[in-house]
Amino acid sequence: MEGWKADSLVAVEVDANDDKTLRYIASKVYNEIRNLKSKPGAKFADFESIYYYLYWLADANSLILFKTPEGHNVGVLAFEVVTPW
């Protein structure tokens, strides 16, 4: 994308109660999985499962949405911290 610099992005922690944002992110993930050339991914992608996994990530403060200063969504970071072996 032209017109913005990485250091100008705004990181927003997604609130688990922000249904509109969670549904937006889940729909983007769902569409990407459905468009994969992988038959299992395209066949078994489930919007509700994606939504609820993102909900739990947001509830654990592990879902970050990156926006431009003007408010345009440009990316998402989802991470999970687990107990090391």
JOPECOR-V200647 format. One record per residue. N is the residue number from 1. RES is the residue in one letter. SS is DSSP state (H for helix, E for strand, C for the rest). PHI is phi in degrees with one decimal (999 if undefined). OMEGA is omega in radians with two decimals (none if undefined). Layout:
# JOPECOR-V200647
n=N res=RES ss=SS phi=PHI omega=OMEGA
n=N res=RES ss=SS phi=PHI omega=OMEGA
This chain:
# JOPECOR-V200647
n=1 res=M ss=C phi=999 omega=3.11
n=2 res=E ss=C phi=-96.5 omega=3.02
n=3 res=G ss=C phi=99.8 omega=3.07
n=4 res=W ss=C phi=-140.3 omega=3.13
n=5 res=K ss=C phi=-114.1 omega=-3.11
n=6 res=A ss=H phi=-56.3 omega=-3.11
n=7 res=D ss=H phi=-77.0 omega=3.10
n=8 res=S ss=H phi=-98.3 omega=-3.13
n=9 res=L ss=C phi=-74.6 omega=3.10
n=10 res=V ss=E phi=-109.1 omega=3.11
n=11 res=A ss=E phi=-93.4 omega=-3.11
n=12 res=V ss=E phi=-120.7 omega=3.07
n=13 res=E ss=E phi=-73.7 omega=-3.09
n=14 res=V ss=C phi=-75.9 omega=3.10
n=15 res=D ss=C phi=-80.7 omega=-3.13
n=16 res=A ss=C phi=-61.0 omega=-3.14
n=17 res=N ss=C phi=-91.3 omega=3.13
n=18 res=D ss=C phi=-87.6 omega=-3.05
n=19 res=D ss=H phi=-59.7 omega=-3.11
n=20 res=K ss=H phi=-62.1 omega=3.14
n=21 res=T ss=H phi=-68.2 omega=3.12
n=22 res=L ss=H phi=-62.4 omega=3.12
n=23 res=R ss=H phi=-66.5 omega=3.10
n=24 res=Y ss=H phi=-62.5 omega=-3.12
n=25 res=I ss=H phi=-64.9 omega=-3.14
n=26 res=A ss=H phi=-61.4 omega=3.14
n=27 res=S ss=H phi=-67.4 omega=3.09
n=28 res=K ss=H phi=-65.0 omega=3.12
n=29 res=V ss=H phi=-63.6 omega=-3.14
n=30 res=Y ss=H phi=-57.6 omega=-3.13
n=31 res=N ss=H phi=-63.7 omega=3.11
n=32 res=E ss=H phi=-64.6 omega=3.13
n=33 res=I ss=H phi=-66.1 omega=-3.14
n=34 res=R ss=H phi=-64.7 omega=-3.13
n=35 res=N ss=C phi=-88.1 omega=3.10
n=36 res=L ss=C phi=-66.3 omega=3.09
n=37 res=K ss=C phi=-77.3 omega=3.14
n=38 res=S ss=C phi=-75.2 omega=-3.14
n=39 res=K ss=H phi=-62.5 omega=3.12
n=40 res=P ss=H phi=-60.6 omega=3.14
n=41 res=G ss=H phi=-62.5 omega=-3.13
n=42 res=A ss=H phi=-69.9 omega=-3.06
n=43 res=K ss=H phi=-82.3 omega=-2.98
n=44 res=F ss=H phi=-106.4 omega=3.09
n=45 res=A ss=C phi=-61.1 omega=-3.09
n=46 res=D ss=C phi=-128.0 omega=-3.07
n=47 res=F ss=H phi=-58.1 omega=-3.08
n=48 res=E ss=H phi=-63.5 omega=3.11
n=49 res=S ss=H phi=-65.0 omega=3.10
n=50 res=I ss=H phi=-62.6 omega=-3.13
n=51 res=Y ss=H phi=-58.2 omega=-3.07
n=52 res=Y ss=H phi=-69.9 omega=3.06
n=53 res=Y ss=H phi=-65.9 omega=3.09
n=54 res=L ss=H phi=-64.3 omega=3.09
n=55 res=Y ss=H phi=-59.2 omega=-3.11
n=56 res=W ss=H phi=-67.5 omega=3.05
n=57 res=L ss=H phi=-64.3 omega=3.11
n=58 res=A ss=H phi=-64.7 omega=3.13
n=59 res=D ss=H phi=-63.5 omega=3.12
n=60 res=A ss=C phi=-91.0 omega=-3.12
n=61 res=N ss=C phi=59.5 omega=-3.09
n=62 res=S ss=C phi=-119.8 omega=3.13
n=63 res=L ss=E phi=-132.2 omega=-3.08
n=64 res=I ss=E phi=-118.3 omega=3.09
n=65 res=L ss=E phi=-107.2 omega=3.11
n=66 res=F ss=E phi=-101.8 omega=-3.12
n=67 res=K ss=E phi=-129.2 omega=2.98
n=68 res=T ss=C phi=-77.9 omega=3.09
n=69 res=P ss=C phi=-57.9 omega=3.12
n=70 res=E ss=C phi=-83.0 omega=3.09
n=71 res=G ss=C phi=98.7 omega=3.12
n=72 res=H ss=C phi=-83.3 omega=3.11
n=73 res=N ss=E phi=-72.4 omega=-3.14
n=74 res=V ss=E phi=-126.1 omega=3.14
n=75 res=G ss=E phi=179.2 omega=-3.12
n=76 res=V ss=E phi=-135.4 omega=3.01
n=77 res=L ss=E phi=-121.5 omega=3.07
n=78 res=A ss=E phi=-120.1 omega=-3.13
n=79 res=F ss=C phi=-142.8 omega=-3.14
n=80 res=E ss=C phi=-137.0 omega=3.11
n=81 res=V ss=C phi=-100.6 omega=-3.11
n=82 res=V ss=C phi=-120.3 omega=3.10
n=83 res=T ss=C phi=-71.9 omega=3.14
n=84 res=P ss=C phi=-67.9 omega=3.13
n=85 res=W ss=C phi=-59.5 omega=none
